[in-house]
Amino acid sequence: MKKNATPENKQLAIIGGGPSGLFMLKKLIDASLPDLSIHIFEKGDQLGAGMPYSVQGANEEHVTNVSANEIPELEQTIGEWIKTVHPHTLARFQIDLERFHEYRVLPRLLFGQYLSEQFRRLEKRAVMSGVALKISFGCEVVDVLDRPADEKVSLVLADGKILNYDHLVLCTGHLWPKHYEGKIPGYYDSPYPPAKLMLVLDHPVAIRGASLTAIDAMRTLARQHGNYQRSAEGALTYTLNQPSSQFRMVLHSREGLLPGVRFHLEESILGRDSLFDADEIRMIRAAHEGFVPLDLVFEEKFKKPLAAQDPAFYEKIKGLSMEAFVDRVMELRERLDAFQLFRSEFKEAAQSIKRKQSIYWKELLCGLSYTLNYPAKYFSAEDMLRFKRKLMPLISLVIAFVPQSSAEELLALHDSGILELVAVGAESEVQPLEDGGIAYHYTGENDETKVVTYQTFIDCIGQPHLSFDAIPYPGLKTHGTIAPAKLQFRAQEIAKDMLDENQDIEIGHDGNYYLRVPGLAINDYFQVVDRYLALNPRIYVMAVPFIGGYNPDYSGLDFCETAASKIAQSLMGS
C-alpha cells in the first residue's frame, strides 16, 4: 500500500545550495515540521554563496550592492560574524574592524564566506531540531519527473541515478546560457566567471549593457590594464600600465544612460509594509474583473508612502500618472550628459550617506519593484506591456544601487579616456563574426546607420529571463507538468489590434487573447501550475530565471526570504 506524505512524514529535495537554498532551509527549520527529511543537491563545492558571491561570479575586486542593515535575518548578523573572521582574511579584503559599520558594503567573496558560515550554523540547528539533513556536493540534477499517481517527484542525476521525494524546491539561482562563447573567438556571453576576463588586450572592448553586470566586467578589465591612484585632494585617477595601449572600454546601452548610485537606505525592504496580503489581493481582483491594476499598485505602494515620507516631492508629482511620472524623471536623465548626471548623483548619494538620510522617492521605487513581483501574475496583459515599456526601465536604472567605490572607479576611467558610453537604441544588433569578435549595428545621432567592429565583446545585459523552452528540465515540459506563463488581455479589442505586430499574443482555448511572458506559470506560493491552472502540490520554483514573467523584478536576498517563507507556509498546510 502506498504511503502518503503527511505533515509528519515529508521527504523534501532542494536543488541548489546558494542563497535561495540557504533561506529555504532556514524557513523549513523555523517551521518545525515533524519528521522532516531534506536533501540538498549542490553542483559546486560551496554552500550559501551561490554564483554572485563565489568565484563563479566574483573576484576580489567585486563588491555587494547591499549593506549589512539590508540583509534579512540569518543565524548571525554580519556585525557579529565579522568579529570572528581571521585577521589574514580581513587584511586580504582590507577590512578594518575599528571602522566597520552596518551600512558598509562588503567584497562579494567575503560576503559569500558569511553566507557559507550561516549555512553551517543552519546545518547544526537542523540536527538539534530533529531535521534529517543530507547534502550532496558536486551533484547535478539533469531532469525532473513528476509522478502524480504515486504522489512523488523524481530527480534524475547526471550519473543516471533516480531519487524520489514528496516535494521539490528548485533553487538553482542564476543561469547564464552560452550561445557563442567558445565558438566565436573574443565573444563572451556573460562576464562570469570573471577570472576569464583577466586578459591584457591592445584594442577596444565592446560591453553590451551599462549597469551592474557591465560594472563587474569593467572592474576586472581595468585592473588588468592599469592602476588607480588617489590624488592629494582625494580624487581617484586611473593610469594605463602601457601608455601606448589601444585598450579602452565602450559601454553600449539602449538609451545611453548610466545606472543610479547607491545612497543611504534606512531599512531592509522586508522592514516595510510594502506587500499586499492575500486578502487585499482577493478584494482588489474582485473589484477589477479578476485583475490587479498597475495604476492602483503605483498609487497605493509608491505615491501614498511618498506623501508620508517626502511631502515636498509628493506635491510635485501627486497629479501625475505612472507614465507622466516616468517621463518627468527620465526627461532630466535624457537631457543631461550621462557622465555629468552620474557625477552629480554620485555627489548627492555621498551626501545622503554622510547625513544618513535617504532619497525617499528612490528608496520607495525600490520597494515598489519588490512589491510588484507578487501581484504581477494578476496584471492584465496591457498593464504588463505598460510596465515593461515605461516603469521597468526607470526602476532598472534607479535601483541598480551602484556602490560608491564602483561609481568612483567608473568616473576615474571616464576621466582618463578609457571608458565611454554609446546609445545604440532598441533596434541595435550584435553580429558575431566567424573569424572572431563582433560587428555592432546601430543607429547613431542624426539617424546615421553605424557598423562598428570589435575584436572582444562581452554581453553584460544582466540575468536574462529565460523563455519557457529554455528551462533545462525536459521532463517537466514533455509531460505537461509546467506551463508557459501568460497574462490575459482585459480589452480584447486591444489584443486584436496588436496581434499582427506582437508575436507573443495568442488566442486561448477559451477564445480570449493572452500575452506570453517569460518562463513558467506559478501561483502565489511558488507552486508550478499546468496549462489549466491546476496547481502541483509537489513542485515549487524560486529560481528567478525560470519565473521572470510572473516575477518581472526581484530583489536578491529579500526575494529569497519572501519566497522561502511562502513555500514553507504552503508546506505546513499540505
C-alpha positions in Angstrom: 0.0 0.0 0.0 1.3 3.4 -1.0 2.4 5.6 1.9 1.1 9.2 1.5 3.2 12.2 2.5 1.8 13.8 5.6 2.9 16.7 7.7 4.6 14.0 9.9 6.5 12.5 7.0 8.0 14.8 4.4 10.9 13.8 2.1 11.9 17.1 0.5 14.6 17.9 -2.1 16.2 21.3 -2.7 18.1 21.7 -5.9 20.7 24.4 -5.3 22.6 25.3 -2.2 23.1 29.0 -2.8 21.3 32.0 -1.1 17.9 30.6 -2.2 18.7 27.2 -0.8 20.0 28.9 2.4 16.8 30.8 3.1 14.7 27.8 2.1 16.5 25.6 4.6 16.1 28.3 7.3 12.4 28.7 6.8 11.9 24.9 6.9 13.8 24.6 10.1 11.9 27.5 11.6 8.6 25.9 10.6 9.3 22.9 13.0 7.7 20.4 10.7 7.9 17.0 12.4 9.9 14.1 10.9 11.2 16.3 8.1 13.9 14.9 5.8 15.8 17.4 3.5 18.2 16.5 0.7 20.2 19.4 -0.8 21.8 19.0 -4.2 24.7 21.4 -4.9 26.6 21.0 -8.1 29.5 23.1 -6.7 31.6 22.7 -3.6 30.4 25.7 -1.5 27.1 26.2 0.3 25.4 29.6 0.8 27.4 31.7 -1.7 25.8 30.7 -5.0 27.0 32.3 -8.2 27.2 36.0 -7.2 29.3 35.5 -4.0 31.6 32.8 -5.1 34.4 32.6 -7.7 31.7 31.8 -10.3 30.5 35.4 -10.0 33.2 37.4 -8.4 36.9 38.2 -8.0 38.4 40.1 -5.1 37.6 43.4 -6.7 33.8 42.9 -6.8 31.6 44.3 -4.0 28.0 43.8 -3.0 25.4 46.5 -3.7 23.6 45.8 -0.3 24.9 46.6 3.2 24.6 44.7 6.5 21.4 46.6 7.6 19.6 45.4 4.4 20.2 41.7 4.9 17.3 39.6 6.0 17.7 37.9 9.4 20.0 34.8 9.4 21.8 33.0 12.2 24.3 35.8 12.8 24.4 39.5 11.8 27.3 40.5 9.7 28.5 42.6 12.6 28.6 39.6 14.8 30.2 37.4 12.2 32.9 39.8 11.1 34.5 39.8 14.6 35.1 36.1 14.2 36.9 36.3 10.8 40.6 35.5 10.7 42.9 38.6 10.7 44.6 37.4 7.5 41.2 37.3 5.7 40.3 40.8 7.0 43.7 42.0 5.7 43.1 40.3 2.3 39.9 42.2 1.9 41.1 45.4 3.5 38.6 45.3 6.3 39.3 47.5 9.4 37.2 46.3 12.3 37.5 49.7 14.0 35.8 51.4 11.1 33.3 48.6 10.2 29.6 49.5 10.4 26.4 48.0 9.3 25.9 50.4 6.4 29.1 49.3 4.6 29.0 47.1 1.5 31.3 44.1 1.5 33.6 42.4 -1.0 31.4 39.7 -2.6 33.7 36.9 -1.9 33.9 37.8 1.8 30.1 38.1 1.9 30.0 34.6 0.3 32.0 33.4 3.3 29.5 34.9 5.6 26.6 33.1 3.8 28.6 29.8 3.9 29.0 30.2 7.7 25.3 30.8 8.1 24.7 27.6 6.2 27.0 25.7 8.5 25.1 27.1 11.5 21.8 26.0 10.0 23.2 22.5 9.5 23.9 22.3 13.2 20.4 23.7 14.1 18.8 21.2 11.8 20.3 18.4 13.8 19.2 19.9 17.1 15.7 20.4 15.6 15.4 16.8 14.6 15.6 17.5 10.8 17.3 14.8 8.8 19.6 16.8 6.5 21.7 15.4 3.7 23.9 17.4 1.4 25.3 16.2 -1.8 28.2 18.2 -3.3 29.3 18.0 -6.9 25.9 16.6 -7.8 24.0 17.9 -10.8 20.3 17.2 -11.3 19.7 16.9 -15.1 15.9 16.3 -15.2 12.8 16.3 -13.0 9.8 13.9 -13.5 6.5 14.4 -11.7 4.6 11.2 -10.8 1.2 12.3 -9.7 -0.2 8.7 -9.4 2.5 8.0 -6.7 2.4 11.5 -5.3 6.1 11.7 -5.8 8.6 13.7 -7.8 11.7 12.0 -9.3 15.1 13.6 -9.7 17.4 12.3 -12.5 21.1 12.8 -11.6 23.9 13.3 -14.1 25.2 9.8 -13.3 21.8 8.3 -14.2 20.6 7.7 -10.7 16.9 8.4 -10.0 15.8 9.5 -6.5 12.2 10.1 -5.3 10.8 12.7 -3.0 7.4 14.0 -1.8 8.3 17.7 -2.5 10.9 19.6 -4.6 12.1 23.2 -4.4 14.1 24.5 -7.4 16.7 26.9 -6.0 19.1 26.9 -8.9 19.7 30.6 -8.9 21.4 32.4 -11.8 21.8 30.8 -15.1 23.9 32.3 -18.0 23.3 30.3 -21.2 26.2 30.2 -23.7 25.4 30.9 -27.3 28.6 31.9 -29.0 31.2 31.8 -26.2 33.8 29.1 -27.0 32.7 29.2 -30.7 33.5 32.7 -31.7 36.9 34.0 -30.5 36.7 37.1 -28.4 32.9 36.6 -27.7 31.7 36.3 -24.1 28.0 35.6 -23.4 28.5 36.9 -19.9 31.3 38.2 -17.7 31.1 35.2 -15.4 33.1 33.6 -14.1 35.2 36.8 -14.1 38.5 35.0 -14.0 38.1 34.6 -17.8 38.3 38.4 -18.2 41.7 38.6 -16.6 43.1 39.5 -20.0 45.6 42.0 -21.4 44.3 43.4 -24.6 45.6 46.1 -27.0 42.2 47.1 -28.6 38.8 48.5 -27.6 36.4 46.1 -25.8 32.6 46.3 -26.5 30.4 45.9 -23.5 26.7 45.4 -24.1 24.9 47.0 -21.1 25.8 49.7 -18.7 24.6 48.6 -15.3 25.9 46.3 -12.5 26.9 43.4 -14.7 28.8 45.7 -17.0 30.5 47.3 -14.0 31.6 43.8 -12.9 33.4 43.4 -16.2 34.7 46.9 -16.1 36.3 46.4 -12.6 38.1 43.3 -13.7 39.4 44.5 -17.0 40.6 47.8 -15.6 42.8 46.1 -13.1 44.5 44.1 -15.9 45.5 47.2 -17.8 46.3 49.8 -15.3 46.2 51.2 -11.7 44.1 53.6 -9.6 45.7 56.3 -7.6 44.3 58.8 -5.1 45.4 62.4 -5.6 46.4 64.7 -2.7 42.9 66.3 -3.0 41.4 62.8 -2.6 40.2 62.3 -6.2 40.6 58.9 -7.8 42.5 58.7 -11.0 43.4 55.9 -13.4 46.6 55.3 -15.5 47.3 52.6 -18.0 50.3 50.3 -17.4 51.2 50.8 -21.1 50.5 54.4 -22.2 50.6 53.4 -25.8 48.0 50.7 -25.3 44.8 50.9 -27.5 42.8 49.3 -24.7 39.5 51.1 -23.8 36.0 50.0 -22.8 32.9 51.1 -24.7 29.6 50.6 -22.9 26.6 50.2 -25.2 23.1 50.9 -23.8 19.7 51.4 -25.4 19.2 55.0 -24.3 22.8 55.9 -23.4 22.0 56.1 -19.7 24.0 55.1 -16.7 22.5 53.4 -13.5 21.8 55.1 -10.2 24.3 55.3 -7.4 23.8 53.7 -4.0 22.6 56.2 -1.4 21.7 55.8 2.3 18.9 53.2 2.7 17.1 53.4 6.0 16.0 49.8 6.3 15.6 46.5 4.5 12.7 46.2 2.1 11.4 43.5 4.4 11.1 46.0 7.1 8.5 48.0 5.2 4.8 47.3 4.9 5.2 47.0 1.2 3.5 43.8 0.1 -0.2 43.3 -0.5 -1.5 40.5 1.7 -3.6 37.7 0.3 -6.9 39.2 1.4 -6.0 42.6 -0.2 -5.2 40.9 -3.5 -8.6 39.0 -3.4 -10.5 42.2 -2.7 -8.7 44.1 -5.5 -9.3 41.3 -8.0 -12.9 41.0 -7.1 -13.4 44.7 -7.8 -11.5 44.7 -11.1 -12.7 41.7 -13.1 -10.0 39.4 -11.7 -7.1 41.8 -12.4 -4.8 43.8 -10.2 -4.5 47.2 -11.9 -0.9 48.6 -12.3 -2.2 52.1 -11.6 -3.7 51.0 -8.3 -0.4 49.4 -7.2 1.5 52.6 -8.2 -0.9 54.7 -6.2 -1.0 52.6 -3.1 2.6 51.4 -2.9 4.5 54.4 -4.2 2.6 57.6 -4.1 0.8 57.2 -0.8 4.0 56.2 1.1 5.8 59.0 -0.7 3.3 61.5 0.7 4.2 60.4 4.2 7.9 60.2 3.7 8.6 63.2 1.5 5.6 65.5 1.3 7.5 68.2 -0.7 8.5 65.7 -3.5 5.0 64.2 -3.4 3.4 67.7 -4.0 5.4 67.9 -7.3 4.2 64.6 -8.7 0.8 63.9 -6.9 -1.2 64.6 -10.0 0.9 62.6 -12.4 0.0 59.3 -13.9 2.6 56.5 -13.8 3.6 57.3 -17.4 3.8 61.1 -16.7 5.9 60.4 -13.6 8.4 58.3 -15.5 8.6 60.9 -18.3 9.3 63.6 -15.7 12.1 61.7 -14.1 13.6 60.4 -17.4 13.5 63.8 -19.1 16.3 65.1 -16.9 18.3 61.8 -17.3 18.0 62.0 -21.1 18.7 65.8 -21.3 22.0 65.8 -19.4 25.2 64.1 -20.5 25.2 60.6 -18.9 28.5 61.0 -17.1 27.6 64.6 -15.9 24.4 63.2 -14.4 26.3 60.3 -12.9 28.8 62.6 -11.3 26.0 64.7 -9.9 24.2 61.7 -8.5 27.4 60.3 -7.0 27.8 63.6 -5.0 24.1 63.5 -4.0 24.5 59.9 -2.8 27.6 60.7 -0.9 25.8 63.4 1.0 22.9 61.0 1.6 25.3 58.5 3.2 27.2 61.2 5.2 24.0 62.5 6.6 22.4 59.1 6.9 19.3 60.5 5.1 17.6 58.6 2.4 16.5 59.8 -1.0 12.9 58.7 -0.4 11.5 58.6 -3.9 14.3 56.3 -5.0 14.0 54.1 -1.9 10.2 53.8 -2.4 10.8 53.0 -6.1 13.0 50.1 -4.9 10.2 49.0 -2.6 7.7 49.3 -5.4 9.8 47.0 -7.6 9.8 44.4 -4.9 6.1 44.8 -4.3 5.2 44.4 -8.0 6.6 40.8 -8.1 3.6 39.4 -6.2 0.6 40.9 -7.9 2.2 40.8 -11.4 0.7 37.5 -12.2 -2.7 39.2 -11.9 -1.8 42.1 -14.2 -3.7 42.4 -17.4 -1.5 41.9 -20.5 -2.0 45.6 -21.3 -0.6 46.6 -17.9 2.4 44.2 -18.2 3.2 45.8 -21.5 2.9 49.3 -19.9 5.1 48.2 -17.0 7.8 46.8 -19.3 7.7 49.7 -21.7 7.6 52.5 -19.1 8.2 51.8 -15.4 10.6 48.9 -15.6 13.4 50.8 -17.5 13.3 53.5 -14.8 13.3 51.0 -12.0 16.2 49.2 -13.5 18.2 52.4 -13.7 17.4 53.9 -10.3 17.7 50.8 -8.1 20.9 49.4 -9.6 22.5 51.0 -6.5 26.0 51.2 -7.9 28.3 51.0 -4.9 30.3 54.2 -4.2 33.6 52.6 -4.9 32.4 51.3 -8.3 30.9 54.7 -9.1 34.2 56.4 -8.3 36.2 53.9 -10.5 33.7 54.5 -13.4 34.3 58.2 -13.2 38.0 57.8 -13.0 38.1 55.6 -16.1 35.9 58.1 -18.0 38.1 61.0 -17.0 41.2 59.1 -18.2 39.6 58.5 -21.6 39.4 54.7 -21.1 35.6 54.4 -20.7 32.9 55.8 -23.0 29.2 55.2 -23.4 27.3 54.8 -26.7 23.5 54.9 -27.1 22.5 52.2 -29.6 18.7 52.2 -29.4 16.3 49.3 -29.1 16.9 48.1 -32.7 20.6 47.6 -32.4 22.1 44.2 -33.3 25.3 42.4 -32.3 26.6 40.3 -35.2 29.1 37.6 -34.3 31.9 37.3 -36.8 33.3 33.8 -37.7 36.9 35.0 -37.5 36.3 36.4 -34.1 34.7 39.4 -32.4 31.5 41.2 -33.5 30.0 43.9 -35.6 27.8 46.3 -33.7 24.9 47.6 -35.9 23.0 50.6 -34.5 21.6 53.9 -35.4 23.6 56.8 -34.2 22.9 60.5 -33.9 21.1 62.1 -36.8 19.7 58.7 -37.7 23.0 57.7 -39.1 23.4 53.9 -39.6 26.6 52.7 -37.9 28.5 49.4 -38.0 31.5 49.2 -35.6 33.6 46.1 -35.3 35.3 44.9 -32.1 37.8 42.1 -31.5 36.4 41.5 -28.0 32.7 41.6 -26.9 31.2 41.0 -23.5 27.4 40.7 -23.1 26.5 42.3 -19.8 22.8 43.0 -20.0 22.3 41.1 -16.8 20.5 37.9 -15.8 18.1 37.0 -18.7 14.6 35.9 -18.0 14.5 32.5 -19.7 11.8 31.6 -22.2 9.7 28.5 -21.4 11.6 26.5 -24.0 14.9 27.3 -22.4 14.0 25.8 -19.0 16.5 23.0 -18.7 14.3 20.1 -17.3 12.7 18.4 -20.3 10.7 16.0 -18.2 8.7 18.9 -16.8 7.8 20.2 -20.2 7.3 17.0 -22.1 4.7 15.7 -19.6 2.9 19.0 -19.2 3.8 19.4 -15.5 4.6 23.0 -16.1 3.0 25.6 -18.5 4.2 28.8 -20.1 3.4 31.9 -18.2 0.8 34.1 -19.8 -1.5 37.1 -19.0 -5.0 37.7 -20.3 -5.9 40.9 -22.1 -8.6 42.9 -20.3 -9.7 44.6 -23.5 -9.8 42.0 -26.3 -10.0 44.8 -28.9 -6.5 46.0 -28.0 -5.2 42.5 -28.4 -6.8 42.1 -31.8 -5.2 45.4 -33.0 -1.7 44.2 -31.7 -2.0 40.6 -33.0 0.0 41.1 -36.2 2.8 43.1 -34.6 3.3 41.2 -31.4 4.5 37.5 -31.8 3.7 36.8 -28.1 0.0 37.3 -28.4 -2.1 34.1 -28.7 -5.8 33.1 -28.6 -6.5 30.7 -25.8 -8.8 27.7 -25.7 -11.4 29.9 -24.1 -11.3 32.3 -27.1 -9.7 35.1 -25.0 -6.5 36.8 -26.0 -3.3 36.2 -23.9 0.2 37.6 -23.8 3.0 35.0 -23.4 5.6 36.2 -20.9 8.9 34.7 -20.0 9.3 31.4 -18.0 6.7 29.2 -16.4 3.5 29.8 -14.5 3.4 29.7 -10.7 0.8 30.5 -8.0 1.2 32.8 -5.0 3.1 30.1 -3.2 5.6 29.5 -6.0 4.0 26.2 -6.9 4.0 25.3 -10.6 0.7 25.1 -12.4 -0.2 23.4 -15.6 -2.0 24.9 -18.7 -5.3 24.5 -16.9 -4.0 26.4 -13.9 -4.2 23.3 -11.7 -1.5 23.6 -9.1 1.1 21.0 -8.5 1.4 20.2 -4.7 4.9 18.7 -5.1 7.0 21.2 -7.1 8.0 24.7 -6.1 10.2 27.1 -8.0 12.2 30.1 -6.6 14.8 30.0 -9.4 14.3 33.5 -10.7 15.4 33.0 -14.3 12.5 30.5 -14.7 9.7 32.8 -13.4 10.6 36.1 -14.9 7.1 36.5 -16.5 5.3 36.5 -13.2 8.2 38.0 -11.2 9.4 40.7 -13.5 11.9 42.1 -11.0 13.5 40.6 -7.9 15.5 42.0 -5.1 18.2 39.4 -4.3 18.1 38.2 -0.7 14.8 39.9 0.0 13.3 37.8 -2.7 14.9 34.7 -1.3 13.5 35.4 2.1 9.9 36.1 1.0 9.7 33.3 -1.5 11.1 30.8 1.1 8.5 32.0 3.6 5.6 31.5 1.2 6.8 28.0 0.3 7.3 26.9 3.9 3.8 28.3 4.7 2.4 26.1 1.9 4.3 23.0 3.0 3.0 23.5 6.6 -0.6 23.3 5.2 0.0 20.4 2.9 
